[in-house]
Amino acid sequence: MITLGVILLVLGFIFGIPILWTLGIIALVIGVILALLGAVGRGVGGRAHYY
């Protein structure tokens, strides 16, 4: 999720497409939140890791 967010951010910046930039930020934030929840040992969606 974090990788997808970074890719969308870069593509949105290169091609000047604002929707890709916005989706990239959203995917990046969600990926970081899920990674942090998994790192502290909290189950995400009934799993120890979300990936």
N, C-alpha and C positions, 0 to 999 in steps of 0.2 A: 504494500500500500504506500509505503514511504517512497519507494523507487518510482512507482507510477506517478505520484505527486510531483516528484522532481522532474520527471520526463515531461509531464504536462506543463509545468512551469517554464521549462526551457523552450519547448515548442511554442507555447503561447508568446514568449518574449521574442523569439526569433521571427515568427510569422506575423506578429502583431495582432493576434486573435485574443481578445479580452476574455471570452468564455473559457478558453483553455487555461488561461492564467488563473481565473476564478476556480475552476475545477481542480487545478493543480494545488492551489492553496488548501482547498477543502480536503482533498485526498491526503495531503501531507499532514494536516492537523489531526485527522482521524487516525492515520497510521501511527503518529507519535503517541496519541492517547492510548491506543490499543497496545502498543509496545510497552508503554509505562505500566499499564495495568497488568500485563503479562509478566513484567519484570518484578513487580512487587508481590507476585504470587497469587493475585486475584484471578479467578477464573473468568474468562470472557465467553459468554454464550455457552456455558456448560463445559468449557474446555480449559485446560491449563494454559494453552497457547492458542492464539487466534489463527495462526497459519497452519 
